[in-house]
């Protein structure tokens, strides 16, 4: 375990200071946005795949991704079932620009809508989506209530919210989590979901494949928590 942690820390040793990395992860901006976006793509690919496998998109569903980042893996979501309609939102203008660049064909065909938006003020009517998901986002919700209230509002009756995150122990591998991250145990996040009107909660875990990052073999533990909107 400690060998893995040391390797993860070594991956970031040549990056700017941990506080700056934390600020960029919260909202990528400026000249470093492309750099941080590329690193997020590498580190979060296994988590995206776990969330997609857990969601099991069905034909004709409307799905919202909160915090789309660069949108690199949206094509995998759209390929998962027929006639999907996907909306992607992020509060970083740079990430929205990259999402649009990476998914021009999907936007042109009307399969994908991309919006600059805050997750506590979503620009969609009530009951717009069958499923809503986010990966590595809830760490930055200083107060989860307004964000989860918006998620509930835009979900259809019995719609499902999927939270993708790494286990708390995995996140401690990163030195930047000391700066503005709110880390949750799985039980703590489940408790918040229950308090905010979600139920029938199921949790899926998966050990990530080892990733070769700058010569370091790194493996994290991903988790996806599915929670159904209750009346």
Secondary structure, DSSP 8 states (H G I E B T S, - for coil): -HHHHHHHHHHTTTSS-HHHHHHHHHS--GGGHHHHHHHHHHHHHHHHHHHHHHH---TT-EEEEES-TT-TTHHHHHTTSTT-EEEEEES-HHHHHHHHHHTHHHHHTTSEEEEE-BTTB-SS-TT-EEEEEEES-GGG-SSHHHHHHHHHHHEEEEEEEEEEEE-HHHHTTSGGGGTT-----HHHHHHHHHHTTEEEEEEEEEE---EEETTEEE--EEEEEEEEE--
